[in-house]
């Protein structure tokens, strides 16, 4: 399975680099920017899409759904639309992502929020790779299909070391 992800990411990088030269709306290759610019680590991201569906939450939601990657602790945490969640993460080569031990609180919320939360948690658990482009974070499954899409949050919540 790791080889399949590796070969997919190599092919995707070549394809997206070629598409990016024509100004298409494709994932761009890293180019000359630093690796840090293309890492989701130590940043907070707001959820905007699960698969191909824009998220829709009830007006009574507790907080905006999103995720923070804390590299010092190798932890993710965030809000799923109703409940808080936490877990572990590790980055591999060429955009590989390993999420693990994701746990959340168990409050009940509006049905619409719970539907989003269930889909969001399922999508996180299926995510195996990432791409960062234009202040957006795309998580991908093992076939390279987008599971979730985030935008860089205006308010960053990583504590200063």
C-alpha positions, 0 to 999 in steps of 0.5 A: 500500500505504501508503494501505491501511495508513493507512486501515486504522489510521484505521478501526481507531482509530475502531472500537477506541475505540468498543469500548474504551468498553464495556470490550471486550478491543480495542485502545484509542485513544491517548486522553489519554496521551502518545505515548511511552506508546504507543511500543515504542521504548527498551523490551524486549518478551518474545514470547508469541504468534506469530499465534494460537499461544502459543509453546512452547520446549524446556527447553534454550532459550538465552534467552527470545525477545523484541525490544528497540527501541533508538531511539538506534541505530534498531536492533532486537535480541533472541533468537529462541529459539535465535539472536540477531538484529539489524536496523533499524527506523523508525516512521511515522505512525499506528503504521506500522513498517518493519523491515529488514536482519534478520540472525541467528546460525546455531546449530542448536537443538532442533527445537521451538525452531527451528520457533518461530524460523523462524515468529518471523523470518517474522512479523517480516518481515511486520510493517508496523504496531504497537499498544501497549496494556496493556503489550502490543505487537501487531505487525500485517501489512499487512492488520491481522492480528496477526503477533506479540504481546509483553508488556513485559519485567520486565528492561529492557536499554536502556543509559542514555544 
